[in-house]
Structures are given as C-alpha cells and as structure tokens.
C-alpha cells in the first residue's frame, strides 16, 4: 500500500487538475470543464489558499510525486452553521488502492489541526459508490440524503457525510 502525502496546491499544479478533468473522472460532477474553466479553478485554488478560505492539495505517492489526484476542503455553510466542505478526485489508474481514503483521512487531520469549524461535510452523489465508501472508511458519519447543486445550476441527489473535528486527546493530560 503506497504512502500518501498531501502537498499544498502550487502554481505548477495545473497539470494535475487537467488529469483530473478526464471524462471518466467527471461523471458525477457535471462533465469535463473547458480549459478556460480549469485555469479559473486553478487560480481560485491558489487565491483561496492564500486567503485562508480553502486548503487544496495535490495527492502524491513516493512513486508519483507529480500527483495522482486532488483533495481539499473549504469554508462552507450547512444548515446555517459554518463548516468545512471537502471534495477529491483520484486518477483512474490509482483508484481501488486506498489512496482516496488515506488522502481524505489526511485532509480531515489537517482540518482538525487548522480548526475554526466544528465539522467537515462531504456530499458525494448517491450513485457514487466509490466516494461514499471512502467517506465511510475515513470515519465520516452518514447523515442521510439531500438535494444539492454541482456545478451550480445542476441539481443532484447526494449523501451528506460529516466528520466532527474534535481535537484528539492529549496523552498524559491530567483528568
């Protein structure tokens, strides 16, 4: 099983985003984006990272430092509560190896470290078995189905998964 590392999104990560834009990768997300939309998304990832509004990462393994996918989390609102929302994609040649689960676990750990929100939500489509399995394996709680729009204007039915960002216990702390 390959070790997974998250590298903060950088100016040279546009190619990783292009690989994640393949038709088979965008089935549940409204289809591939145009080159212009990809460039806009890349610039938005960089800007939101600089502004502290989002934390986007390239998913890397020792064998593939160029990246095998994208994951991140960003400020969002769920039921009138400030939360983080997360999303990811793992390139087809690397799916089914636990990379998505390990990347999500690392992103959740990062969100816990950053703090600022009570929980992280993921909203995979109800028919996206792989992403729903990743949520469960990463320890997220299934809250039920809900209506969502992604991309904006494209209504979908998704599952609401939640991970509570309680700080981990301090070993040796007085009780």
Secondary structure, DSSP 4 states (H G I P E B T S, - for coil): ----EEEE--GGGHHHHHHTTSGGGSGGGTSPPPHHHHHHHHHHHHHHHHHTSEEEEEEEETTEEEEEEEEEEEEEEETTEEEEEEEEEE-GGGTTSSHHHHHHHHHHHHHHHH-SSSEEEE--BTT-HHHHHHHHHTTPEEEEEEEEESSTT-EEEEEEEEEE-PPPPPTT---
